[in-house]
Structure formats: structure tokens, C-alpha cells
Amino acid sequence: MGAIPRSDMPGHRRLQERVHAALDRCQESQAIEFKESAEWESLKWGIIRTLMAMANLRDGGVIIVGASEHGETWDLSGIDSSHLSTYQVDEVTDAVNKYASPPLSLDIVLVPYGNNTEFLAIRAREFELAPCVCKRNGPDQVKSFREGEIYIRPAGKAQTKKVTDAHEPQDLLELAAERRARRMIETAHRIGFVPAAGAQRAFDDELQGL
């Protein structure tokens, strides 16, 4: 079923630090969104759409389930154990990637915070080469998913929206160009078109003696 690991296990420490920093500030952002504790089916569509948009951010983004704002105060009571039991790593991953193209790389962990309080963190990593696009329509009752749409998180806002203006995806396109350029350079190094940094320095040292 895909048990949810804890963030204090090796490999998840940086994500834990990111979640702790967000909870310390009680502040959402372009790359951080809080969700009130609820069952997976209640939050499913909002989580999927937001993760697709966060994958289009530099360094990705994190959804934290178990935190919510009520007027002037924040409720950091964490995710209820009965709600947590409805989240399974494989089920969440499969549900997201049913709509995301290319498939998203997700980290789903349980983050301890404070006294016996736990939050569920779902991180979408930055896309590899191509930006994330919605690859199919959602169910009839879910109008926010349409095949071919691209979702983004506008700068300075904890908001997910589809691209509707030619200027909106500018940062996304620049990021995609950087990713592809980096891949081309890595490939050139690997096949020997471009010397590795150490080999290049040794070659330059030899030339100095001529």
C-alpha cells in the first residue's frame, strides 16, 4: 500500500527543515500551501492541481496538511489520525500522475512538529525537462482540470491558476530552457565532446609549459 515514512528518517531531513520553517512562520507562499486536516477524498482535486503547478516552480513546492487559518489565528493541530489513514503513498502518487504529464516526482512524508503533533507533507519536485501539463479532463463535477492546460503558482502568491496570458509562463519557459541546457552540457561531458573540469584544467596546465 505504500507506508508513509517519517521526515526524521535519512533522506528527508531537508524537507523536514522546509516544513518546520513554514510552520514557524505560519505563512503560505508561492511554494508552500497549507491544508486543513481532512480525508484524502475531500482534498484530492485541490492537491493534485496544486502539485502540478508546484512542479512548474524552481525547486518545486510543498503542501502541508494539518494547518489552517481561522480569522486572525492559525490552527497548527496537525493531521488527525483518522484522516491520515486515508492517505497511501501509492494511491496519492497514482492519482496525481493520472493527470500530470510528464509524471511528477513526489515525496510524501509525515513531519513531527511541536509536542506530539504531526503534519503530512507532500512535495512536488521541480520538473526534469518539460513543464507539467494536464493530460486529461477531470470528472464532470470537477471543472478545474482540462486536457492541455498548464497550471502555475504566480510569484508572491499562494495561488494555483491556469495559464491564460502569454506573459504568465515566462519564468516557466526560462526554467525549462535552463534544464535542457544543463542536460545538453551533461551529455556533452559524458560522451567526451566537452572535457570534464579536471581534465580541462590538466590540459590547460600542459599548454602553459609550451
N, C-alpha and C positions, 0 to 999 in steps of 0.2 A: 504493500500500500504506500510505502514511502514515508517512513517516520520523520518527523521534523527535528532536525538537530538543534542543539543549543549553541548560541553565539560564542560561548566561552570555550568551545572546542577549537582545536587548531584549524586554521584556515578561515575563521570567521571573525577574528579579532577586530580587523579594520571596519567591518560592517557594524560590529557592536559599538565601536567608538563613534561611528557616524550616527547611529540611532541614539546613543546616550547624549550626544551633543545637541541633537534636535529636541529631545525631551527636556534637557536642561533649559533650553531657550523657550520651549513651548511656542515654536514659531515654524509655520509652514513656509515653503519656498518653491521655487521652480522645480527643485529636485527632491523635495520632501513633501509628502502628503499624509495627514492623519485621517484615520477612520475610526469611528466609534465601534466598540466591540459588538459584533453581530455574526450570525452564521454565514458561511461561505455563499449560500444561495442568495442571501439578501444583498451582499456586496459584490457579487460575481461580476456583473457587467461593468460597474464603475471601475473595479480593479483591473479588469482586462484592458479597457480603453486607456486608463491612465498608464499602465505598464507599457503599452505600445507607444505612447507619447514619450515616456521617460527613456525608452530605448533609443530615442532620437536625440537625446541630450549628451553632451560631452560628459563622460564618467557616469552616465545613467542616472537613475533615481531610485528612491525607496518609499514604499507605502508602509506606514506603521499602523497596525490595527490594535486598538485599545486606548486611544487618546482622542479626546473630543473637546470642543469649545462650547461652553454654555454661557452666553452673555459675556460678562467680564471675567469669567473664571474658566480654568481648564480642569478637566477631569482626566487624571492620569491613573485610573484604577486598573489599567491593563486589560488583557483579553480574558473574558470569562471562560472557565474550563469547559463548560458545555458548548460554547461557541467554537473553542479551539478544536474540539473533537471532530468538527465538520470539515476541517481543512486537512487535506492529504497532499503531500508534495507532488505525487504523480498526477493526481486529479487536477490540481491547480495548473501545473505545467501544461498538461494536455489541453485544458480548456483555453488557456492563453494562446497556445500555438495552433489551435484550430482556426484562429482568426489572424494571427501575425505572420507576415511574410517579409523577410526570412524569419525562421523560428527564433524566439528570444532565448537568451541565456539568463536564467533566473537563479537567485539564491533565496531560499525560504528558510528562515531560522527563528527560533524562539529566543528573545532577548530579555534576560533578567535585568530589573531596574528597581532601585529602592528596596523596600522591605517586602520580600515575598511577592513582588509584582512582576508579571511577565507580559511582554508585548510580542506580537507576531510581526516580523519584518519581512517584506517581500521586495527584493531588489531586482530591477531590470538592468542588466549591464548594457553599456554602450554597444550599438550595432558593430558588426565586424567590417563589412564593406558597403553594403547597400542599406539605406534607411528603411525602417519598418513601414510596411504598407498593410492596410486591412485587406485581406484576400477574399472575404466573402461577406454577404449580408448577414445581419443578425436576425433573430426570430422576428416575426411580425410585430410583437409587442415591444421590441427593442429597436427604436428608430435611430439610435446613435451609431450604428455600425452599418457601413455601406462599402461594398467592394470597391477597391481603388482609392479610398480615402487615406490621407496621411494625417496623423494626429501629432500635435506638438504641445509643448509647455512654453507659453510666452515668457520672455525674460522678466524677472521680478514678480512673477505671479504664481500662485498655487492653483493653476487652472489648466484644464485639458481642453483643447479645441481642435477642430479640423482646419486644415489649410484652406483658406478662401481667397487669399491675396498673393500676388506674385512676389511681394517683398517679404512675406512671413517666413518662408523656408530658407532665407539667405544663409543664416548660421548653419542650418542643417546641411545645405549643399556644400558649404565650405568645409564642414567636418567630414563629409563623405569624400571630398577631394583629398583632404589630408590623409584619410585612412587608405585610400587607393594609392596615393603617392608613397606612403610608408610601406605598403605591401610590395610595390614595384621595386623599391630600394632593397628590401629584404630579399626578394627573389634574385635581384642582380648580384647581391653579395653571395647568395647560396650557390649560384651556378658559375660564379667566377668572373662575371662581367665587371664587377667593381671589387677591388681588393678589400678584405676586411681591414678594420682600423689598424690592427697590429702589423699586418703585412704591409700596409701603406706606409707606416712610419719606418719600418725596416728598409723599405725600398728607397724612401727619401734619405735615410741616413747613408745608404750606399752611394747615392748620387752626390752627396756632399763631398765625398772623397775623390771625385773625378775632376 
